[in-house]
Amino acid sequence: MPYTHILLAVLLSPGATGAPVQRALGELALARGDLAFAACAGDAAAVRDTPAARAAADLVARLHGGADGSVAADADMVREADGRWRIERLRRVERDGPRCTEDLGEFVWRAAGGDWTLSVSRRYLTLRRAQAPALFFRYRPFEPADGLAWTYSGRAGTDAIHVVLRPRRCEDPMARRATDWAIEFTIGGLRYAGCAWAGEPR
């Protein structure tokens, strides 16, 4: 099943209480052990205490050096009848990330690590590295390989790239970011690794 279909199945599945699961961008805040979530253009509300919420609280604290604080969040959430949020899936958190300024419809995947960024749109896979010209590879859907991994291979002139996406937690302490996908790719005999997150391309 293509990963876009898997994504839609997750997004449209009902929560345990029958309320719909929705992908939400916003701010996740930790204060004295309690979590609150404010969706973009919405008011903050408490997050129900669940194993997923406790794991999210630990992650927020780690990104703040063990202290309370807030992070930009991208998560699959359920808004319960009492107004509280329930975390179904934490896709990405960033201490210094965008607060409601990112358009998920503009990309299929994004990834970063160290001095490079990779963006996948419906037209191109674009690789940018420090002190190197940007490379543009023609887009085509990633293909399943090796269990849950997804791969892409492409060529731009004499440059060939091979990308592998894996659905597992990835943390980047330098960028103060954590995501639910890890990425690695090889180009020019060099290997790169970092964290990735999915968009909702229109």
LOBA-682816 format. One line per field, with one value per residue: z negated, x negated, y of N, C-alpha, C in turn. Coordinates in nm, 2 decimals. Example, Ala and Ser with C-alpha at 12.3 -4.5 7.8 and 13.67 -1.06 7.14 Angstrom:
2
n.Z [-0.78_-0.71] .
n.X [-1.32_-1.28] .
n.Y [-0.57_-0.22] .
ca.Z [-0.78_-0.71] .
ca.X [-1.23_-1.37] .
ca.Y [-0.45_-0.11] .
c.Z [-0.78_-0.79] .
c.X [-1.32_-1.29] .
c.Y [-0.33_0.00] .
This chain:
202
n.Z [0.00_0.09_-0.08_-0.10_-0.11_-0.35_-0.53_-0.50_-0.59_-0.86_-0.94_-0.91_-1.07_-1.35_-1.69_-2.02_-2.15_-1.96_-1.85_-1.58_-1.45_-1.41_-1.22_-1.36_-1.38_-1.60_-1.93_-2.19_-2.53_-2.84_-3.18_-3.51_-3.50_-3.36_-3.05_-2.78_-2.49_-2.21_-1.93_-1.60_-1.55_-1.76_-2.10_-2.40_-2.55_-2.80_-2.79_-2.78_-3.03_-2.92_-2.82_-2.58_-2.61_-2.84_-2.74_-2.54_-2.71_-2.84_-2.63_-2.55_-2.78_-2.76_-2.53_-2.64_-2.82_-3.05_-3.17_-3.22_-2.93_-2.60_-2.27_-1.91_-1.75_-1.57_-1.53_-1.55_-1.67_-1.91_-1.98_-2.27_-2.42_-2.65_-2.60_-2.63_-2.48_-2.32_-2.26_-1.98_-1.81_-1.79_-1.56_-1.51_-1.69_-1.77_-1.93_-1.85_-1.63_-1.35_-1.44_-1.35_-1.09_-0.88_-0.57_-0.52_-0.28_-0.09_-0.05_-0.01_-0.16_-0.41_-0.53_-0.74_-0.85_-1.03_-0.81_-0.59_-0.39_-0.28_-0.05_0.07_0.32_0.53_0.77_0.76_0.60_0.38_0.29_0.06_-0.04_-0.26_-0.11_0.14_0.46_0.51_0.57_0.80_0.83_1.03_0.93_0.81_0.68_0.36_0.31_0.17_-0.04_-0.21_-0.44_-0.63_-0.52_-0.29_0.04_0.26_0.57_0.78_1.05_1.13_1.38_1.35_1.09_0.86_0.65_0.36_0.15_-0.17_-0.37_-0.70_-0.93_-1.22_-1.55_-1.56_-1.68_-1.69_-1.85_-1.82_-1.64_-1.80_-1.77_-1.71_-1.53_-1.37_-1.17_-1.02_-0.82_-0.56_-0.32_-0.02_0.17_0.42_0.31_0.04_-0.28_-0.44_-0.72_-0.90_-1.03_-0.94_-0.80_-0.72_-0.47_-0.36_-0.07_0.18] .
n.X [-0.09_-0.07_-0.26_-0.11_0.15_0.15_0.10_0.34_0.52_0.45_0.50_0.77_0.89_1.10_1.08_1.04_1.27_1.45_1.44_1.30_0.97_0.74_0.49_0.28_0.12_-0.06_-0.13_-0.29_-0.30_-0.47_-0.42_-0.50_-0.48_-0.24_-0.07_0.02_0.20_0.21_0.38_0.32_0.46_0.63_0.75_0.56_0.56_0.59_0.40_0.49_0.38_0.20_0.01_-0.12_-0.11_-0.27_-0.51_-0.55_-0.57_-0.81_-0.98_-0.96_-1.07_-1.33_-1.42_-1.43_-1.64_-1.57_-1.39_-1.07_-0.88_-0.80_-0.72_-0.71_-0.47_-0.36_-0.11_0.10_0.42_0.69_0.98_1.15_1.48_1.49_1.33_1.06_0.74_0.62_0.33_0.27_0.06_-0.26_-0.41_-0.61_-0.83_-0.97_-1.19_-1.27_-1.12_-0.88_-0.60_-0.29_-0.34_-0.41_-0.32_-0.17_-0.08_-0.26_-0.46_-0.58_-0.76_-0.99_-1.33_-1.61_-1.95_-2.24_-2.44_-2.26_-1.96_-1.66_-1.40_-1.10_-0.88_-0.59_-0.71_-0.99_-1.28_-1.47_-1.79_-1.99_-2.30_-2.56_-2.78_-2.76_-2.62_-2.26_-2.08_-1.85_-1.63_-1.42_-1.08_-0.94_-0.72_-0.82_-0.94_-0.83_-1.05_-1.25_-1.09_-0.93_-1.06_-1.11_-1.21_-1.40_-1.56_-1.75_-1.88_-2.07_-2.21_-2.55_-2.52_-2.41_-2.16_-2.06_-1.79_-1.67_-1.39_-1.27_-1.03_-1.07_-1.15_-1.33_-1.58_-1.73_-1.96_-2.12_-1.96_-1.75_-1.52_-1.27_-1.14_-0.91_-1.01_-1.31_-1.58_-1.81_-2.07_-2.27_-2.52_-2.75_-2.94_-2.93_-2.77_-2.47_-2.27_-1.96_-1.66_-1.32_-1.00_-0.66_-0.45_-0.14_-0.06_0.11] .
n.Y [-0.12_0.22_0.48_0.72_0.64_0.49_0.69_0.84_0.66_0.64_0.91_0.93_0.75_0.66_0.78_0.62_0.70_0.74_0.99_1.19_1.13_1.38_1.55_1.79_2.10_2.30_2.42_2.26_2.25_2.22_2.22_2.21_1.93_1.88_1.87_2.08_2.16_2.38_2.42_2.55_2.87_2.82_2.78_2.70_2.38_2.13_1.82_1.49_1.26_1.00_0.71_0.79_1.07_1.10_1.01_1.21_1.44_1.38_1.40_1.67_1.79_1.69_1.83_2.07_2.07_1.93_2.09_2.27_2.39_2.49_2.36_2.35_2.16_1.87_1.66_1.37_1.41_1.38_1.55_1.56_1.50_1.65_1.86_1.83_1.74_1.44_1.26_1.08_1.02_1.13_1.32_1.51_1.72_2.04_2.24_2.50_2.53_2.60_2.79_2.73_2.83_2.67_2.51_2.22_2.12_2.18_2.00_1.66_1.51_1.62_1.67_1.68_1.73_1.80_1.98_1.99_1.99_1.83_1.83_1.71_1.74_1.74_1.76_1.76_1.62_1.78_1.86_2.03_2.14_2.26_2.49_2.39_2.35_2.34_2.04_1.89_1.64_1.44_1.39_1.09_0.84_0.71_0.38_0.06_-0.13_-0.37_-0.46_-0.22_0.00_0.27_0.36_0.56_0.63_0.82_1.04_1.32_1.47_1.39_1.32_1.08_0.96_0.78_0.71_0.63_0.58_0.53_0.42_0.52_0.65_0.95_1.15_1.47_1.62_1.86_2.02_2.04_1.88_1.63_1.35_1.12_0.96_0.83_0.91_0.82_0.87_0.82_0.98_1.07_0.90_0.95_0.92_1.02_1.11_1.16_1.33_1.29_1.41_1.37_1.54_1.67_1.65_1.85] .
ca.Z [0.00_0.09_-0.21_-0.11_-0.15_-0.49_-0.60_-0.50_-0.68_-1.00_-0.97_-0.91_-1.16_-1.47_-1.82_-2.11_-2.20_-1.84_-1.79_-1.47_-1.47_-1.32_-1.22_-1.41_-1.40_-1.71_-2.04_-2.30_-2.64_-2.96_-3.30_-3.63_-3.47_-3.29_-2.91_-2.72_-2.34_-2.14_-1.78_-1.53_-1.55_-1.86_-2.24_-2.46_-2.63_-2.86_-2.72_-2.87_-3.07_-2.87_-2.79_-2.47_-2.66_-2.92_-2.65_-2.49_-2.82_-2.86_-2.51_-2.56_-2.89_-2.71_-2.44_-2.72_-2.91_-3.17_-3.23_-3.15_-2.82_-2.49_-2.14_-1.80_-1.75_-1.46_-1.59_-1.53_-1.80_-1.92_-2.07_-2.34_-2.45_-2.76_-2.55_-2.63_-2.37_-2.34_-2.16_-1.92_-1.74_-1.78_-1.44_-1.51_-1.78_-1.75_-2.03_-1.78_-1.50_-1.31_-1.51_-1.26_-0.96_-0.78_-0.49_-0.49_-0.15_0.01_-0.03_-0.04_-0.27_-0.44_-0.61_-0.77_-0.94_-1.01_-0.72_-0.47_-0.40_-0.16_-0.04_0.17_0.37_0.64_0.89_0.74_0.47_0.38_0.19_0.04_-0.13_-0.27_-0.02_0.26_0.54_0.49_0.67_0.83_0.89_1.07_0.84_0.83_0.54_0.30_0.33_0.05_-0.04_-0.34_-0.54_-0.64_-0.46_-0.16_0.10_0.39_0.64_0.89_1.10_1.19_1.45_1.31_0.95_0.83_0.51_0.31_0.02_-0.25_-0.48_-0.79_-1.03_-1.36_-1.62_-1.53_-1.76_-1.65_-1.97_-1.77_-1.59_-1.90_-1.69_-1.71_-1.44_-1.37_-1.06_-1.01_-0.67_-0.52_-0.18_0.02_0.29_0.44_0.22_-0.10_-0.34_-0.53_-0.80_-0.97_-1.07_-0.83_-0.84_-0.60_-0.45_-0.30_0.06_0.24] .
ca.X [0.00_-0.16_-0.26_-0.01_0.27_0.13_0.12_0.48_0.59_0.42_0.56_0.92_0.94_1.16_1.02_1.11_1.40_1.53_1.40_1.21_0.83_0.70_0.35_0.28_0.00_-0.04_-0.23_-0.28_-0.36_-0.49_-0.44_-0.48_-0.44_-0.12_-0.08_0.13_0.18_0.28_0.37_0.31_0.59_0.72_0.71_0.49_0.64_0.51_0.38_0.52_0.27_0.19_-0.13_-0.17_-0.13_-0.38_-0.63_-0.56_-0.62_-0.96_-1.05_-0.96_-1.16_-1.47_-1.45_-1.45_-1.74_-1.51_-1.30_-0.95_-0.89_-0.71_-0.77_-0.63_-0.43_-0.29_-0.07_0.24_0.48_0.84_1.04_1.25_1.60_1.47_1.24_0.92_0.68_0.56_0.23_0.27_-0.07_-0.34_-0.49_-0.74_-0.84_-1.09_-1.20_-1.28_-1.05_-0.78_-0.47_-0.18_-0.38_-0.44_-0.21_-0.20_-0.04_-0.37_-0.57_-0.55_-0.86_-1.10_-1.42_-1.73_-2.05_-2.37_-2.44_-2.19_-1.82_-1.61_-1.26_-1.04_-0.75_-0.53_-0.79_-1.13_-1.35_-1.57_-1.90_-2.07_-2.41_-2.64_-2.90_-2.74_-2.49_-2.14_-2.06_-1.71_-1.60_-1.28_-1.00_-0.85_-0.68_-0.91_-0.90_-0.85_-1.16_-1.30_-0.99_-0.86_-1.13_-1.07_-1.33_-1.40_-1.68_-1.74_-2.00_-2.07_-2.34_-2.64_-2.50_-2.31_-2.12_-1.97_-1.73_-1.59_-1.31_-1.23_-0.93_-1.12_-1.18_-1.46_-1.61_-1.84_-1.99_-2.17_-1.85_-1.64_-1.40_-1.24_-1.04_-0.87_-1.08_-1.45_-1.62_-1.96_-2.09_-2.41_-2.54_-2.89_-3.02_-2.91_-2.64_-2.41_-2.15_-1.89_-1.53_-1.23_-0.86_-0.57_-0.36_-0.01_-0.06_0.23] .
ca.Y [0.00_0.34_0.55_0.82_0.57_0.46_0.82_0.88_0.56_0.68_1.04_0.92_0.65_0.72_0.75_0.52_0.75_0.77_1.12_1.17_1.17_1.49_1.60_1.92_2.18_2.39_2.43_2.17_2.32_2.14_2.31_2.13_1.79_1.87_1.91_2.15_2.18_2.48_2.41_2.68_2.94_2.77_2.80_2.59_2.29_2.02_1.70_1.38_1.18_0.87_0.67_0.87_1.20_1.10_1.01_1.35_1.53_1.35_1.45_1.82_1.82_1.67_1.93_2.19_2.04_1.88_2.19_2.30_2.47_2.46_2.32_2.34_2.02_1.82_1.54_1.32_1.43_1.36_1.65_1.48_1.57_1.75_1.97_1.80_1.67_1.31_1.24_0.95_1.00_1.25_1.31_1.59_1.84_2.12_2.35_2.63_2.51_2.69_2.79_2.76_2.89_2.57_2.46_2.08_2.09_2.21_1.89_1.52_1.48_1.71_1.61_1.77_1.67_1.87_2.10_1.96_1.97_1.76_1.85_1.63_1.79_1.65_1.77_1.74_1.59_1.89_1.84_2.14_2.11_2.38_2.51_2.30_2.39_2.26_1.94_1.87_1.51_1.43_1.32_0.98_0.79_0.62_0.24_-0.02_-0.22_-0.41_-0.44_-0.10_0.10_0.32_0.40_0.64_0.64_0.92_1.09_1.46_1.48_1.29_1.29_0.98_0.96_0.67_0.76_0.53_0.63_0.43_0.47_0.50_0.77_1.01_1.27_1.55_1.72_1.99_2.10_2.03_1.83_1.48_1.31_0.97_0.90_0.85_0.91_0.82_0.87_0.83_1.06_1.10_0.81_0.99_0.88_1.12_1.06_1.27_1.31_1.33_1.41_1.37_1.64_1.63_1.72_1.87] .
c.Z [0.00_-0.04_-0.22_-0.16_-0.30_-0.57_-0.61_-0.59_-0.83_-1.04_-0.98_-1.00_-1.29_-1.59_-1.90_-2.15_-2.08_-1.78_-1.68_-1.50_-1.36_-1.33_-1.26_-1.42_-1.52_-1.81_-2.15_-2.42_-2.77_-3.07_-3.42_-3.61_-3.39_-3.15_-2.87_-2.57_-2.29_-1.99_-1.72_-1.52_-1.65_-2.00_-2.29_-2.55_-2.69_-2.77_-2.82_-2.90_-3.02_-2.85_-2.68_-2.52_-2.76_-2.84_-2.58_-2.59_-2.84_-2.75_-2.52_-2.67_-2.84_-2.62_-2.51_-2.83_-3.05_-3.24_-3.16_-3.03_-2.71_-2.36_-2.03_-1.78_-1.62_-1.51_-1.54_-1.67_-1.79_-2.02_-2.14_-2.38_-2.56_-2.73_-2.56_-2.50_-2.41_-2.23_-2.11_-1.86_-1.74_-1.66_-1.45_-1.62_-1.76_-1.85_-1.96_-1.64_-1.47_-1.39_-1.41_-1.13_-0.85_-0.71_-0.46_-0.35_-0.04_0.03_-0.06_-0.16_-0.29_-0.53_-0.63_-0.86_-0.92_-0.92_-0.59_-0.50_-0.27_-0.16_0.09_0.20_0.48_0.77_0.88_0.60_0.47_0.26_0.18_-0.07_-0.14_-0.17_0.10_0.33_0.51_0.61_0.68_0.90_0.92_0.97_0.89_0.70_0.49_0.31_0.20_0.06_-0.19_-0.45_-0.53_-0.57_-0.33_-0.09_0.23_0.44_0.76_0.93_1.16_1.25_1.41_1.16_0.93_0.68_0.48_0.17_-0.04_-0.36_-0.57_-0.90_-1.17_-1.42_-1.59_-1.61_-1.71_-1.76_-1.92_-1.72_-1.69_-1.84_-1.71_-1.61_-1.45_-1.25_-1.06_-0.86_-0.66_-0.37_-0.14_0.15_0.30_0.34_0.07_-0.15_-0.44_-0.60_-0.88_-1.00_-0.95_-0.88_-0.71_-0.59_-0.41_-0.17_0.13_0.39] .
c.X [-0.09_-0.14_-0.15_0.12_0.27_0.16_0.26_0.56_0.57_0.50_0.71_0.98_0.99_1.08_1.10_1.25_1.49_1.51_1.30_1.07_0.80_0.55_0.36_0.14_0.03_-0.16_-0.19_-0.36_-0.36_-0.51_-0.40_-0.43_-0.31_-0.14_0.04_0.10_0.27_0.27_0.37_0.45_0.69_0.67_0.64_0.58_0.55_0.51_0.40_0.40_0.28_0.04_-0.19_-0.19_-0.25_-0.51_-0.66_-0.62_-0.77_-1.04_-1.06_-1.06_-1.31_-1.51_-1.48_-1.55_-1.69_-1.42_-1.17_-0.97_-0.79_-0.78_-0.67_-0.59_-0.35_-0.24_0.07_0.31_0.63_0.88_1.16_1.37_1.58_1.37_1.09_0.87_0.62_0.46_0.24_0.13_-0.14_-0.44_-0.62_-0.72_-0.97_-1.09_-1.20_-1.21_-0.94_-0.65_-0.36_-0.22_-0.41_-0.32_-0.24_-0.16_-0.15_-0.47_-0.51_-0.63_-0.95_-1.20_-1.54_-1.82_-2.18_-2.36_-2.37_-2.04_-1.77_-1.46_-1.21_-0.90_-0.70_-0.61_-0.93_-1.17_-1.47_-1.66_-1.98_-2.18_-2.50_-2.76_-2.89_-2.62_-2.38_-2.13_-1.91_-1.70_-1.45_-1.20_-0.94_-0.83_-0.79_-0.85_-0.92_-0.97_-1.20_-1.20_-0.91_-0.94_-1.08_-1.19_-1.30_-1.54_-1.66_-1.88_-1.97_-2.20_-2.43_-2.62_-2.38_-2.29_-2.04_-1.93_-1.66_-1.52_-1.26_-1.14_-0.98_-1.15_-1.32_-1.47_-1.74_-1.87_-2.04_-2.06_-1.74_-1.51_-1.39_-1.13_-1.01_-0.93_-1.23_-1.48_-1.77_-1.97_-2.24_-2.41_-2.69_-2.98_-3.01_-2.77_-2.60_-2.29_-2.09_-1.75_-1.43_-1.08_-0.78_-0.48_-0.22_0.01_0.07_0.23] .
c.Y [0.12_0.41_0.66_0.76_0.53_0.58_0.86_0.79_0.60_0.81_1.02_0.82_0.71_0.69_0.65_0.57_0.77_0.90_1.10_1.21_1.28_1.53_1.75_1.98_2.27_2.39_2.34_2.23_2.23_2.24_2.22_1.99_1.77_1.93_1.98_2.17_2.29_2.46_2.55_2.74_2.89_2.80_2.68_2.51_2.18_1.90_1.58_1.30_1.03_0.83_0.76_1.02_1.21_1.09_1.14_1.44_1.50_1.41_1.60_1.86_1.80_1.78_2.07_2.17_2.00_1.98_2.20_2.39_2.43_2.43_2.33_2.19_1.99_1.68_1.50_1.33_1.40_1.47_1.58_1.57_1.68_1.86_1.94_1.73_1.53_1.29_1.09_0.92_1.13_1.24_1.39_1.70_1.91_2.23_2.49_2.62_2.61_2.67_2.83_2.83_2.79_2.52_2.31_2.04_2.11_2.10_1.76_1.47_1.60_1.63_1.70_1.69_1.74_1.98_2.07_1.96_1.91_1.79_1.78_1.69_1.70_1.66_1.73_1.69_1.69_1.87_1.97_2.11_2.24_2.37_2.41_2.35_2.29_2.16_1.91_1.74_1.50_1.34_1.19_0.92_0.70_0.47_0.16_-0.11_-0.25_-0.39_-0.31_0.02_0.14_0.38_0.48_0.65_0.73_0.97_1.23_1.48_1.36_1.25_1.19_0.98_0.84_0.71_0.64_0.60_0.51_0.49_0.44_0.64_0.82_1.14_1.34_1.65_1.85_2.08_2.11_1.99_1.68_1.45_1.16_0.90_0.93_0.84_0.89_0.82_0.87_0.90_1.09_1.02_0.85_0.95_0.99_1.06_1.17_1.23_1.36_1.33_1.43_1.50_1.59_1.70_1.73_1.81] .
